[in-house]
C-alpha cells in the first residue's frame, strides 16, 4: 500500500496571557498537524509544536518527496531514507522535528490500514503509569493560587506536580515553597525552561531550594553544552533532567556520554518519531538512565509502555491553562492514587484530531490537510 500524499496544516492558538522565559516571550502556541494519506483512502495523523519553525515548508519541500510513492509497510525504512537525503536539514533541529511528525503519522496510517492498535503493530501492552500535572500556568500565577490549584488536583487523585520558572527567581522560589507546603509528601518538579545560562547560576538557585527536596530540576541551561549540564549534576543535590525540545544527531548520546543527567527527557515529536524514539530508549536503557517523556500524553502513554517502559511519568497540561491546548479536547486521564489508567484502546492513535477546536484557531492549510478527515480520526 503506497503513500499518496504528505500534508501539513499549521494551527496557531493565541494565549490569553503571554509566557515569558528569559529572552523567549511566548504569546501563542503553534502546532503542526501532519497528515499521511494512502492509496486506499486511509489517513494517519500526528501533531507537534512548531516553536515557530517552518515545519510545513520543510515537509512539503524536502520530506514529502521522500515519502510519496513509497510503500507504507516499513515506516522505519522510509524514515531513514528521508533522513539520509538531507543531513544538513533532516538530522537535527526543526528538520528533525518535521521528520519526526511525518514518521508518527506514517505509523498511525499503517495501524489504521491494518485495522490494528499500536500494541498489535509494535508489540507490547498498555499499562497504568504515573501522571504528572503541569501546574502554575501562566508562570505569573500567584503562589497562593498555585497552592489552591494543587489542592484541587490532589482531590482528583494527582500526586505529581511540575512547576515552570517564573519571570524572576525570587518569585519562582516563593511559588515552589507554596507548592511544597500544599503538597508536603508529593512529587514536585521544577522546570527552568533553559532560562539560566551558566552552571553556577543553576547551582546557586538549587542551593536555595534544596531543602524542598524537589523531584528534579529540568532543562537547566540551553542545549548544546553537555559538559555544562554535567557540572550542574555534579554540584546538585537535586536530580537533573534534560532533553526537552532536542532531537537529532547527538541526542541523547551527548548527555548520556557526559553522565550529565539523572533523567533523560525524550519526545517522539522531536526525537525522530516512533522510529527515533525506539533508538533513544535503547540508548537510555543501555546507560541505565531513567526516562521521562515530554508532554504529548496521547502519544507517549501508548508508546512508552508498549516499548517496555512501564514506570515513566506521563505529563498532562491542565485544560484551559494554555499548557498544551491541542490536547485539551481529547480523552482526559482517569487518575487514581497518582496513576493514570490506560487510555482507551484504539486503532492507531484513535480520535486524535479535534477539528472543532482547530477551526476556531488561526489556521494555515494551503495543501488541504484538514479536508475530508476520516471520522475514525476525529474527536
C-alpha positions as CSV (number, residue, x, y, z in Angstrom):
1,X,0.0,0.0,0.0
2,X,1.6,3.2,-1.2
3,X,1.7,6.7,0.3
4,X,-0.1,9.2,-1.9
5,X,0.4,12.5,-0.1
6,X,2.0,14.1,3.0
7,X,0.4,17.4,4.0
8,X,0.7,19.8,6.9
9,X,-1.7,22.3,8.5
10,X,-0.4,24.9,10.9
11,X,-2.6,25.8,13.8
12,X,-1.9,28.9,15.9
13,X,-3.5,29.3,19.3
14,X,-3.3,32.8,20.9
15,X,-2.5,32.6,24.7
16,X,-4.7,34.8,26.9
17,X,-1.6,35.7,29.0
18,X,1.9,35.7,27.4
19,X,4.5,33.4,28.9
20,X,8.0,34.9,29.5
21,X,11.0,32.6,29.7
22,X,14.0,35.0,29.7
23,X,14.5,36.2,26.1
24,X,11.7,33.9,24.9
25,X,8.4,35.7,25.0
26,X,5.5,33.3,24.0
27,X,2.1,34.8,23.2
28,X,0.9,31.8,21.3
29,X,1.2,28.0,21.0
30,X,1.6,26.9,17.4
31,X,1.1,23.3,16.3
32,X,1.8,21.4,13.0
33,X,-0.8,18.7,12.1
34,X,0.8,16.3,9.7
35,X,-1.4,14.0,7.5
36,X,-0.2,11.0,5.6
37,X,-2.6,9.5,3.0
38,X,-2.6,6.0,1.5
39,X,-3.9,4.6,-1.8
40,X,-7.0,3.1,-0.1
41,X,-8.1,6.4,1.5
42,X,-6.6,5.7,4.9
43,X,-5.1,8.7,6.6
44,X,-2.7,8.9,9.5
45,X,-2.1,11.9,11.7
46,X,0.4,13.4,14.1
47,X,0.8,16.8,15.7
48,X,3.6,18.7,17.5
49,X,4.7,22.1,18.5
50,X,6.4,24.2,15.7
51,X,8.2,26.5,18.1
52,X,7.7,29.0,15.2
53,X,9.8,26.9,12.9
54,X,8.8,26.3,9.2
55,X,7.7,22.7,9.6
56,X,5.1,22.8,6.8
57,X,7.6,24.3,4.4
58,X,10.3,21.7,5.2
59,X,7.8,18.8,5.0
60,X,6.4,19.9,1.7
61,X,9.7,20.8,0.1
62,X,12.2,18.1,1.3
63,X,10.4,15.4,3.2
64,X,7.2,14.7,1.3
65,X,9.1,13.8,-1.9
66,X,10.9,11.1,0.0
67,X,7.6,9.5,1.1
68,X,5.1,9.9,-1.7
69,X,5.0,6.7,-3.8
70,X,6.8,4.6,-1.2
71,X,5.2,1.6,0.5
72,X,3.9,2.1,4.0
73,X,4.7,-1.4,5.3
74,X,8.0,-0.4,6.9
75,X,7.9,3.2,8.2
76,X,11.4,2.8,9.7
77,X,13.0,2.2,6.3
78,X,11.3,5.2,4.7
79,X,12.3,7.4,7.7
80,X,16.0,6.6,7.3
81,X,15.7,7.1,3.5
82,X,14.4,10.6,4.1
83,X,16.9,11.3,6.9
84,X,19.8,10.4,4.6
85,X,18.7,12.5,1.7
86,X,19.5,15.8,3.5
87,X,21.8,15.5,6.5
88,X,22.1,19.3,6.9
89,X,18.4,19.8,7.5
90,X,16.8,16.5,8.5
91,X,19.4,15.4,11.0
92,X,18.6,17.9,13.8
93,X,16.6,20.9,14.9
94,X,13.4,21.9,13.1
95,X,14.2,19.5,10.2
96,X,14.3,16.5,12.6
97,X,11.1,17.8,14.3
98,X,9.3,17.9,10.9
99,X,10.6,14.4,10.0
100,X,9.5,13.1,13.4
101,X,5.9,14.1,12.9
102,X,5.8,12.5,9.4
103,X,7.2,9.3,10.9
104,X,4.5,9.2,13.6
105,X,1.8,9.9,11.0
106,X,3.1,7.0,8.9
107,X,2.9,4.6,11.9
108,X,-0.6,5.8,12.5
109,X,-1.5,5.3,8.9
110,X,0.0,1.8,8.9
111,X,-2.0,0.9,12.0
112,X,-5.2,2.3,10.6
113,X,-4.6,0.5,7.3
114,X,-4.2,-2.8,9.1
115,X,-7.1,-2.0,11.5
116,X,-4.8,-2.6,14.4
117,X,-3.8,-0.9,17.7
118,X,-0.3,0.3,18.3
119,X,0.0,-2.6,20.8
120,X,-0.5,-5.0,17.9
121,X,1.7,-3.1,15.4
122,X,4.6,-2.6,17.8
123,X,4.2,-5.4,20.2
124,X,3.7,-4.9,24.0
125,X,0.8,-3.8,26.2
126,X,-0.5,-0.6,27.7
127,X,-0.3,-0.2,31.5
128,X,-1.0,2.2,34.3
129,X,1.5,4.9,34.5
130,X,2.5,7.7,37.0
131,X,0.9,11.0,35.9
132,X,2.3,14.5,36.3
133,X,0.1,17.6,36.3
134,X,1.8,20.6,34.7
135,X,0.7,23.4,37.1
136,X,1.3,27.1,37.7
137,X,0.5,28.4,34.3
138,X,0.8,31.1,33.4
139,X,4.1,31.4,35.2
140,X,2.9,34.7,36.7
141,X,0.2,32.8,38.7
142,X,0.4,34.0,42.3
143,X,1.8,31.5,44.8
144,X,-1.5,31.2,46.7
145,X,-3.4,30.4,43.5
146,X,-0.8,27.7,42.6
147,X,-1.3,26.1,46.0
148,X,-5.0,26.1,45.5
149,X,-4.6,24.5,42.1
150,X,-2.5,21.8,43.6
151,X,-5.0,21.1,46.4
152,X,-7.9,20.8,43.9
153,X,-5.9,18.4,41.8
154,X,-5.0,16.3,44.9
155,X,-8.7,15.8,45.5
156,X,-8.9,14.3,42.0
157,X,-6.1,11.8,42.7
158,X,-3.0,13.6,41.4
159,X,0.3,13.5,43.4
160,X,2.9,14.7,41.0
161,X,3.2,18.4,40.0
162,X,5.6,20.2,37.8
163,X,6.0,24.0,38.0
164,X,7.7,26.3,35.4
165,X,10.1,29.0,36.2
166,X,8.6,32.5,36.7
167,X,9.9,35.8,35.4
168,X,12.2,36.2,38.4
169,X,13.9,33.6,40.6
170,X,12.7,35.1,43.9
171,X,9.1,34.6,42.7
172,X,10.0,31.1,41.5
173,X,11.2,30.2,44.9
174,X,8.1,31.6,46.5
175,X,5.9,29.5,44.3
176,X,7.9,26.4,44.9
177,X,7.7,26.9,48.7
178,X,3.9,27.4,48.4
179,X,3.6,24.2,46.4
180,X,5.7,22.2,48.8
181,X,3.6,23.5,51.7
182,X,0.4,22.4,49.9
183,X,1.9,19.0,48.9
184,X,4.4,18.1,51.6
185,X,4.6,14.4,50.6
186,X,4.0,14.6,46.8
187,X,6.5,14.8,43.9
188,X,7.2,18.3,42.8
189,X,9.5,19.2,39.9
190,X,10.8,22.5,38.7
191,X,11.3,23.4,35.0
192,X,13.9,26.1,34.4
193,X,13.0,26.1,30.7
194,X,16.6,26.8,29.8
195,X,16.4,30.4,31.1
196,X,19.6,30.3,33.2
197,X,22.8,30.5,31.2
198,X,25.6,29.0,33.5
199,X,26.0,26.1,35.7
200,X,26.9,28.5,38.5
201,X,23.6,30.2,38.2
202,X,21.7,26.9,38.3
203,X,23.6,25.7,41.3
204,X,23.1,28.9,43.2
205,X,19.4,28.6,42.8
206,X,19.4,24.9,43.6
207,X,21.1,25.5,46.9
208,X,18.3,27.9,47.9
209,X,15.6,25.3,47.3
210,X,17.5,22.2,48.2
211,X,15.5,21.9,51.4
212,X,12.3,21.4,49.4
213,X,13.6,18.0,48.2
214,X,12.3,18.5,44.6
215,X,11.9,15.5,42.4
216,X,14.1,17.1,39.8
217,X,15.2,20.4,38.2
218,X,14.7,20.2,34.5
219,X,16.1,21.9,31.4
220,X,18.7,23.7,33.5
221,X,20.6,25.5,30.7
222,X,20.2,25.9,26.9
223,X,21.1,22.8,24.9
224,X,24.4,22.4,23.2
225,X,26.9,22.0,26.2
226,X,26.6,18.6,27.8
227,X,29.6,19.2,30.0
228,X,27.9,22.3,31.5
229,X,24.8,20.1,32.3
230,X,27.2,17.6,33.8
231,X,28.7,20.3,36.0
232,X,25.3,21.1,37.3
233,X,24.6,17.5,38.1
234,X,27.9,17.0,39.9
235,X,27.2,20.0,42.1
236,X,23.5,19.5,42.7
237,X,21.8,17.5,45.4
238,X,18.6,17.6,43.4
239,X,18.2,15.2,40.4
240,X,18.7,16.8,37.0
241,X,16.5,16.1,34.0
242,X,17.4,17.4,30.5
243,X,16.5,16.8,26.8
244,X,13.2,18.7,26.1
245,X,12.9,20.1,22.6
246,X,16.0,18.3,21.5
247,X,16.5,15.7,18.9
248,X,18.9,14.7,16.1
249,X,22.4,13.6,15.6
250,X,23.7,13.9,19.2
251,X,20.6,13.4,21.3
252,X,20.6,11.7,23.7
253,X,24.2,10.4,23.2
254,X,25.9,13.6,24.3
255,X,24.0,13.9,27.6
256,X,24.4,10.2,28.3
257,X,28.1,10.0,27.4
258,X,28.8,13.1,29.6
259,X,26.9,11.4,32.5
260,X,25.0,14.7,32.7
261,X,21.5,13.6,33.8
262,X,19.7,11.6,36.3
263,X,16.7,11.5,33.9
264,X,16.8,11.8,30.1
265,X,13.9,13.6,28.6
266,X,12.5,12.2,25.4
267,X,9.9,13.3,22.9
268,X,8.8,11.3,19.9
269,X,7.7,14.6,18.2
270,X,11.3,15.9,18.2
271,X,13.5,12.7,18.6
272,X,12.8,11.1,15.3
273,X,9.2,10.0,15.7
274,X,8.4,6.4,16.8
275,X,11.4,5.2,14.8
276,X,13.8,7.5,16.5
277,X,12.2,7.1,19.9
278,X,12.9,3.4,19.9
279,X,16.6,4.1,19.4
280,X,16.7,6.8,22.1
281,X,15.0,4.5,24.6
282,X,17.5,1.7,23.8
283,X,20.4,4.1,24.5
284,X,18.9,5.2,27.8
285,X,18.4,1.6,28.9
286,X,22.0,0.7,28.0
287,X,23.2,3.7,30.0
288,X,21.0,2.7,32.9
289,X,19.4,6.2,33.0
290,X,15.8,6.9,33.8
291,X,13.5,8.2,31.1
292,X,10.7,10.7,31.1
293,X,8.7,11.8,28.0
294,X,7.9,15.5,27.3
295,X,4.1,16.2,27.1
296,X,2.0,14.6,24.2
297,X,0.3,12.2,26.6
298,X,-2.0,10.6,24.0
299,X,1.1,9.5,22.1
300,X,3.6,8.8,24.9
301,X,1.3,7.0,27.3
302,X,0.8,4.4,24.5
303,X,4.4,4.2,23.2
304,X,6.4,4.0,26.4
305,X,4.7,1.0,28.0
306,X,4.5,-0.8,24.6
307,X,8.2,-0.3,24.2
308,X,8.9,-1.7,27.7
309,X,9.0,1.4,29.9
310,X,6.1,0.9,32.3
311,X,7.0,3.2,35.1
312,X,7.6,6.5,33.3
313,X,5.6,9.6,34.4
314,X,3.3,11.0,31.7
315,X,2.8,14.7,31.6
316,X,-0.7,16.3,31.3
317,X,-1.5,20.0,30.9
318,X,-4.5,21.2,32.8
319,X,-7.2,22.0,30.2
320,X,-7.8,25.7,29.8
321,X,-4.5,26.8,31.2
322,X,-2.6,27.2,27.9
323,X,0.0,24.5,28.6
324,X,-0.9,22.2,25.7
325,X,-4.2,23.4,24.2
326,X,-4.3,20.9,21.3
327,X,-4.7,18.1,23.9
328,X,-7.5,19.8,25.9
329,X,-10.4,18.4,24.0
330,X,-9.1,14.9,23.6
331,X,-9.5,12.0,26.0
332,X,-8.5,13.0,29.5
333,X,-6.9,10.7,32.1
334,X,-8.6,8.8,34.8
335,X,-6.3,9.3,37.9
336,X,-6.3,7.0,40.9
337,X,-3.7,7.4,43.6
338,X,-1.4,9.3,41.3
339,X,-1.5,6.9,38.4
340,X,-3.4,7.2,35.1
341,X,-5.4,4.3,33.8
342,X,-4.5,3.3,30.2
343,X,-6.2,5.4,27.6
344,X,-8.9,3.7,25.5
345,X,-7.5,1.1,23.2
346,X,-7.9,2.4,19.6
347,X,-6.9,1.7,16.1
348,X,-3.7,3.7,15.6
349,X,-3.9,6.9,17.6
350,X,-7.6,6.9,17.5
351,X,-9.6,10.1,17.7
352,X,-6.6,12.4,17.6
353,X,-7.9,15.4,15.7
354,X,-10.1,17.9,17.5
355,X,-11.5,19.5,14.3
356,X,-13.9,21.9,16.1
357,X,-11.1,23.3,18.2
358,X,-8.7,23.6,15.3
359,X,-11.1,25.6,13.2
360,X,-11.5,28.1,15.9
361,X,-7.8,28.9,15.8
362,X,-5.6,30.7,13.2
363,X,-5.1,28.1,10.6
364,X,-2.8,27.8,7.5
365,X,-3.7,24.9,5.3
366,X,-2.8,25.5,1.7
367,X,-2.4,21.8,0.9
368,X,-5.7,20.7,2.3
369,X,-4.6,18.6,5.3
370,X,-7.9,19.3,7.1
371,X,-10.1,18.4,4.1
372,X,-12.3,15.3,4.4
373,X,-10.7,13.9,7.5
374,X,-11.9,10.3,8.2
375,X,-14.4,10.1,11.0
376,X,-12.3,7.5,12.8
377,X,-9.6,10.2,13.3
378,X,-12.0,12.9,14.6
379,X,-12.7,13.5,18.2
